[in-house]
């Protein structure tokens, strides 16, 4: 089935693109969620105007994200953790922990936007990337210290 994307879909395409997807995927998932519309001439005109509106919103969101990224670059987080013998951590520092500490600092960041490859399991200083928008990431300095 040919559909027109109303939103950006990871691994499928950008707003306004016409793509071919399986019928069931379109009918059962994409169309009910309002992510796509069926590719008809009338819908093509509608999506063209939608694309222009979204481009303006995206540009504004990118400039806002850049401003937040500059503020986040200056932030340093101290995460106190319990340690055992030989400074071995009990547990680990995860994206959830970092998101909570950022929230305390006044930054509302989703845990999924914190790009940790694996949880932090040792004391030290870490630069943790935070994705704020497509193409805009900031690095937050995280100090993992003894409690």
Long-range contacts (C-beta under 8 A, 24 or more apart in sequence): 1-26, 1-27, 1-38, 2-38, 2-39, 3-30, 3-31, 3-36, 3-37, 3-38, 3-39, 4-36, 4-37, 4-38, 4-39, 4-43, 4-44, 4-47, 5-35, 5-36, 6-34, 6-35, 6-36, 6-37, 6-47, 6-50, 7-34, 7-35, 8-134, 9-35, 15-47, 15-50, 15-51, 15-54, 15-55, 16-47, 16-48, 16-50, 16-51, 18-44, 58-134, 61-133, 62-133, 62-134, 62-135, 62-136, 64-133, 65-132, 65-133, 65-136, 66-133, 66-136, 68-107, 68-132, 68-138, 69-132, 69-136, 69-137, 69-138, 70-138, 71-107, 72-102, 72-107, 72-130, 72-132, 72-138, 72-139, 72-140, 73-138, 73-139, 73-140, 75-102, 75-105, 75-107, 75-140, 75-141, 76-140, 76-141, 76-142, 76-143, 77-101, 77-102, 77-105, 77-140, 77-141, 77-142, 77-143, 78-143, 78-145, 79-142, 79-143, 79-144, 79-145, 80-145, 80-146, 80-147, 81-123, 81-144, 81-145, 81-146, 81-147, 82-147, 83-123, 83-146, 83-147, 87-122, 87-123, 87-146, 89-121, 89-122, 89-123, 89-144, 92-119, 92-120, 92-121, 93-119, 93-120, 93-121, 93-142, 93-144, 94-119, 94-120, 98-128, 98-140, 98-142, 102-130, 102-140, 120-144
